Amino acid sequence: VHVVESGGGLVQPGGSLRLSCAASGFTFSSYVVRWYRQALGKERELVAVIISTGGSTNYADSVKGRFTISRDNAKNTVYLQMNSLKPEDTAVYYCNAINHINGYNYWGQGTQVTVSS
């Protein structure tokens, strides 16, 4: 079982990044996927969630209108498109996949996003 985030990096304020969460070793299409982030010295924060079919999404108020979560179950991948980035978006971003029927829960290792001029 693998969950791997990618796409992080350094970007200037106002810029964009697209994070990817690639899964393997389990039936990804049966899992709800959440993006979390954790800034240095702060608690982990839920950023966005997408249901297994991709038909419903939800966002933290702090990113609503700027971030978009999507998924391609054929590629076992979830994306987080981040636009109009702000310095306060700086954090390690983690992908979490959970099946609420069997309780299996997988985390990636995280990808660093730094927004700075």
C-alpha positions as CSV (number, residue, x, y, z in Angstrom):
1,V,0.0,0.0,0.0
2,H,1.4,3.4,-1.0
3,V,0.1,6.9,-0.8
4,V,2.5,9.4,-2.3
5,E,2.1,13.2,-2.5
6,S,4.0,15.3,-5.0
7,G,3.9,18.8,-6.5
8,G,5.0,20.9,-3.6
9,G,7.7,23.5,-3.8
10,L,8.5,27.2,-3.4
11,V,6.1,29.7,-5.0
12,Q,5.6,33.4,-4.8
13,P,2.5,34.9,-3.2
14,G,-0.3,34.9,-5.8
15,G,1.1,31.9,-7.6
16,S,-0.3,28.4,-8.1
17,L,0.7,24.8,-7.5
18,R,-1.0,21.5,-8.1
19,L,-0.5,18.8,-5.6
20,S,-1.0,15.1,-6.5
21,C,-1.8,12.2,-4.3
22,A,-1.1,8.9,-6.0
23,A,-2.3,5.7,-4.5
24,S,-1.5,2.0,-5.1
25,G,-2.2,-1.3,-3.4
26,F,-5.8,-0.8,-2.5
27,T,-9.2,0.0,-4.1
28,F,-8.7,3.8,-4.3
29,S,-12.1,4.4,-5.8
30,S,-13.8,3.2,-2.6
31,Y,-12.0,5.8,-0.4
32,V,-12.8,9.3,0.7
33,V,-9.7,11.4,0.3
34,R,-8.8,14.4,2.4
35,W,-5.9,16.9,2.1
36,Y,-4.6,18.2,5.4
37,R,-1.8,20.6,6.1
38,Q,0.4,21.3,9.1
39,A,2.4,24.5,9.5
40,L,5.4,24.7,11.7
41,G,4.3,24.8,15.3
42,K,0.6,24.5,14.5
43,E,-1.9,21.6,14.6
44,R,-2.8,19.7,11.5
45,E,-5.7,21.3,9.6
46,L,-8.2,19.8,7.3
47,V,-8.0,21.6,3.9
48,A,-10.3,19.8,1.5
49,V,-12.2,16.5,1.1
50,I,-13.6,14.6,-1.8
51,I,-15.9,11.6,-1.7
52,S,-15.1,8.3,-3.4
53,T,-17.0,9.1,-6.6
54,G,-15.8,12.7,-6.8
55,G,-19.4,13.9,-6.7
56,S,-19.0,16.0,-3.6
57,T,-16.3,18.2,-2.2
58,N,-15.8,20.4,0.8
59,Y,-13.2,23.0,1.8
60,A,-11.9,24.8,4.8
61,D,-13.1,28.4,4.9
62,S,-9.5,29.6,4.6
63,V,-9.0,28.1,1.2
64,K,-12.6,28.2,-0.3
65,G,-12.6,29.9,-3.7
66,R,-8.8,29.4,-4.1
67,F,-8.3,25.6,-3.9
68,T,-10.0,22.9,-5.9
69,I,-9.9,19.2,-5.0
70,S,-10.5,16.6,-7.8
71,R,-9.9,13.0,-8.5
72,D,-9.2,10.6,-11.3
73,N,-10.1,7.1,-10.1
74,A,-8.8,5.6,-13.3
75,K,-5.4,6.9,-12.4
76,N,-5.8,6.4,-8.6
77,T,-4.9,10.0,-8.1
78,V,-6.4,13.0,-6.2
79,Y,-5.3,16.5,-7.0
80,L,-5.3,19.8,-5.1
81,Q,-5.2,22.8,-7.4
82,M,-4.0,25.8,-5.3
83,N,-4.4,29.2,-6.7
84,S,-3.8,32.7,-5.3
85,L,-1.5,31.3,-2.8
86,K,-0.7,33.2,0.4
87,P,2.2,33.0,2.8
88,E,-0.2,31.5,5.4
89,D,-0.7,28.6,3.1
90,T,2.9,27.5,3.8
91,A,2.8,24.1,5.4
92,V,3.4,20.4,4.8
93,Y,0.5,19.0,2.9
94,Y,-0.7,15.5,3.6
95,C,-3.0,13.2,1.7
96,N,-5.3,10.8,3.7
97,A,-7.4,8.1,2.2
98,I,-10.1,6.4,4.4
99,N,-12.7,3.8,3.7
100,H,-15.5,4.4,6.2
101,I,-16.9,0.9,5.7
102,N,-13.9,-1.2,6.6
103,G,-12.0,1.5,8.5
104,Y,-8.8,1.2,6.5
105,N,-6.9,4.5,6.7
106,Y,-3.7,5.5,4.8
107,W,-1.5,8.5,5.0
108,G,1.2,9.8,2.6
109,Q,4.5,11.2,3.8
110,G,3.6,14.9,3.0
111,T,4.9,17.5,0.5
112,Q,6.2,20.9,1.5
113,V,4.6,24.0,0.1
114,T,6.3,27.3,0.8
115,V,4.8,30.6,-0.3
116,S,7.3,33.4,-0.1
117,S,8.7,36.3,-2.1
